[in-house]
Amino acid sequence: MDPHSCEAYHVQRNAVGIPFAAEIVQRLEDHHTPETDIEISLLESIPTMTAFACTATDALYRLIATRNDHRSDIRRIFSLFIVGSAVFDHICDREDSLFPELVERISEQELKSALGGEATISFTKPGDRGLLAYVTMLVEDQLRICHELLSRTNQQEVVIHLEAFNETMIQIYRAELLSRPDTKVRGTVPKTVQRVWTEPLWAASLLVALTPDIRPGLNLNELHSKITAVGRLFSLIDDIVDLQEDWSTGSRNFVLERVRPHIISAESSMNPLWKTLLSDEVWTPYMNEITSLVSYVSDPLYEEDLACWLYSWLA
């Protein structure tokens, strides 16, 4: 990967994402002026998150759609999802004081009702501040735009995709709660928890399928394995980048999960943790999985996108 080409690529992708980033930042600032370092950092990172969301949306459109009539809607919804998920994940992992209020405000039942249009979408409250104000508003906006999108489509034709989308969103929600550091999970990270990373792109695919833009006659389920594998690949790379931070905070991390079996063995318990972490027993299978996934998900329709985002994360 040529660094200059990659840099030019990201300039172009950032330009696509900027209108959505500006819209989200303005909404958040109007709702609550950022005060803490984490709130300021969140707003500063939104352009990168929307650039990624727009890139993922565009790649999915090339893969499964024949028209772009509703692409802007999907870019906006997925941008809200990515930013909202980042805040939700941060609260789950590192804000113990906010977590009870978060799951009371956005409970599984409330989310199901809102997704199904059975209840008024209302997660925010007057006087909300900080990250709680941000995440409730982001989820509200995402669901509201989803319903606006559905109001312009023939729901009878997309009922199967709608049911799958709603169920996928609930599965991601459950996985987020299970990914908390204090959740008692033995052994490796279970598949339920892995959905935090593997399912978002699938949810975005189902959103595209809710529009007339989807390729006629496409069997979307045949692409499920490849689409979720891209999410798995991103998660493995992301955990390499976040290794030090996740180690210090106790957050879920696929690299650290691979260390655990070696730590509990009598032979390796005498070694320092860092030595076990850097051992071939940990890294060889980890890198082999990454290599295998890159080969499996490779596709000319999004090859440049995949290469440039992976390069930028590891550079």
N, C-alpha and C positions, 0 to 999 in steps of 0.2 A: 504494500500500500504506500503510494507516494504521499508524504505528509502535506505537500502543497495542494495536491488534488483533494485530499481529505479536508483541509482547511477551507478551500473554496466551496466544497460540498456543504459544509456546515454553515457557512455564510448564507448560502442559498436556502437551506432548510430553516435557519433562524428567521429569515425574512418571511417565509410562509407562516411560521408560528407566531410572529410578533403581534398581529392584530388580535389573536385569541388571548395571548399573554396580557396585552394591554387591557383588554376587556375584563379578564379575571382579576388582575391587580387592582383595577379601578373599583370593581365590585367589593373586593376584600377591604380596601382602604376606606371606602364609603361606610362599610359595615363596622369596621374597627381599625383605628389607626395603629399600625404596628408599634410595639413598645419594647419588647424583649429581643435579645439577639436571635433567638430561634424564629420569631415572627418576621424579623427583618430578613434573615437568611432565607426563609421560605419565599418571600416575595421576590427576592433577588434570583432565586433558582427557577421561578416560573417560566421565563422564556425558554430555558433549556428543556423543561418538561413539555411545554406546548410544541416545541420543535420536534421532539420525539413522538408525541401523540399524533401530530400531523403527518410525520414520516410513516408511522405505522399504518395510519388510515390510508394514505396514498398507496402504500405497498399492497394492502389488502384490496384496494379498488382495482389495481392492476391484475391481481390474482383472481378475483371473483366477480367483478362487475363489468358491465359494458357501457354504462352511462355514468356521468359525474353530477347529475342533477342535485343530489342530496349530500354530496361529499362535504360541503361546508358544514352542514348540520352534524355529520358524524365527527368531523375534526373538532368541532366545538364540544360535543358531548364527551368525546374521548379525552380531550384536554382537561375538562372538568373532572373526569374520572381519575386521571393520572395525578393531578394536583390534590384532589380530595383524598385519594388513597395514600399519598405521601403523608398528609397530615394525620389521617386515621392510624396509619402504621406507626407514626412517631408517638402518638398518644398511647397506643397499645403497648409499645416497647418501653417508653421512658417517662410517661407522665402518669404515675400511679394515682395522683390526686384527682386528675381529670377523667380517668378511665371509667369509674362508676357512673358519673353523670353522662358520659358519652354513650354507654350501652343502655342506659335508661332512656335517653333521648332518642337514640337510633337503635331500637331493639329489633330483633329478628322479625317479630310479628308486625311491628310498625313498618319495617322495610317491605315486607311481603305485601301488606295492605297498600302501601304507596305504589309499589311496582304494578300491582294489579288494578290500580285505579279505584280501589274500594274505599279509600279514605283521602281526605285533603292532605296534600303534602305540606307538613308543618313540623319541622324539626328545630327551627330557631325560636328563640324567646327574646323579648325586649330586655336590653341590658346585658346580653351576651358579650363576652370579651375574649380576646386572645384566640388560642387555637380552637377552642370549642365554638366560638363564633364563626371562625373560618370553615371548619369542617361541616357544621350543620348547614351553612349557607351553600357550600359547594355541592353537597348531596342534594339539597332542595333544587338547586339550579339544574343539575344534571337530570333529575327525574322529571322536572317540569318540561325541559326541552325534549326529552324522550317522548313524553305524552303529546307534545305539540307535533312532533314528527309523526307519531302514529295517527293523529287526527287527519293527516293528509294522505294516508295510505289506506288500502283495502285490507282491513284487519282479518277478514275471513281467509284471505289468501296467505297470510303470514302467521296464522295462529300457532303453528308448530314452532316457528322460529321465536315467536314472542314468548311462548312457554319455556323454551330452552334458554332464552336470554334471562328471564326472571329467575329461573332455577340456578343459572350460572352465577348471577349476582349474589344470590343467597349463599351459594357454596363459597364464593370469595369472601363474603362477610364472615362466615363460620371459620374459614381458614385464618383470617386475620386475628380472630379472638384466640384461636389455638396457637398462634405463633408467638404469643406473649412469653417472655423469658421465664416467668414463674409458673407456666403451665407444665404440669407433670406429664412428660412424654418420655417413655423409655426407648432406648435404641435410636435408630436413625429417624430423621424427620419423616413422619407419615405422609402418605399421598394426600390426605385431607389438608395438611398444612402447606404442602407444595403448591396447592391451587392458588395461593396468594400470587405466585410467580407465573404459573403456567396458563391460567385461565383468562387473564385480562384481554389478550389478543383474540381469544375465542369469543369473548363477549363482544368485542368490537366487530368481529366477523358477523355475528348474529345481528348486530345493529344494521350493518350494510344489507343483510338479508331481509330486514324489515322494510326496505325501500324498493321501489321499482327498478333501481339501478342494478340489482343483482342479475348475474348472467342467467338467462332463461334456461331451465332444465338442469341447472347446476345441482349436484348432490353435495351439499356443503359438508355433510358428515364424513365424506371420504377424505376431506382435507383436515379434519380435526386433529389427527395425530401429528401432522407436519406443523400446523399452526401452534399447537401447544408445545411442541418440541422447540420452536423458536423462543418461546417464553422460558422454557427450561434452560436453554443456552444462555440467555440474558442473565438469568438468576445465578448461574454458576460463575459467570464473569463478574457480575456485580458483587458476589461474595468474596472474590479475590480482592477486589478494590476496597471493600469494606472490612477486610479481615481484622485489622488492628482495632478499629472502632467497635466491631461486634464482639471481639475478644474482651475488651474492657467493659462493655455494657451487659454482656451476657445474652445478646440478641441471637436469634437463630441464624446459623451460618452453615452452609453445606460443607465447607472445608473443615470447620471445627467438629461437625458431626462425624466426619471420617476419622478424626483424631481419637474420639472417645473409645472405640474398641481396643485401640492399641494402648491407651492409658491404663485400662483396667486389667491388662494382662500382666502377669508377674514379671515377665522378662523386661517389659518396657517401663514399668512403674518406677524403675530406678533412674530413668533418664529425665532430664528437664522437659517441661511441656514443649518449649520451643524446638527442642531437638526432635521430638516425636512429630511435631507439626511439619518440619522441613524434611521428613524422611521420605524415601521412595515409596514406602508402603502407603503413605497418604497421597502423595502427589501423582504417582504414576497412574492409578485408576481414575483419579480426578481429571487429569489432562487427557487420558484416553477417552473419557466420556465427552469432553468438550470437542475433541477431534472427530469423534463419531457423529455428534450432533451437527457439527458444521457440514460434514459430508452429507448427512441425511436431509438437512433443510435447504441445501444449496439450490438456488433457482435464479435464472437470469433475470426474472421479473423484479427481484429485489436484492440482487447480489451486491450492488454498490451501497445500498442502504445498510445492509447487514455488515459489510466490511468496514464502512466508515464509522458506524456507531461503536462497533467492537474496538476498532483502533483507537477512537477517542477515549474510551473508558480505560484502556490499558496504557495509553501513552503517558 
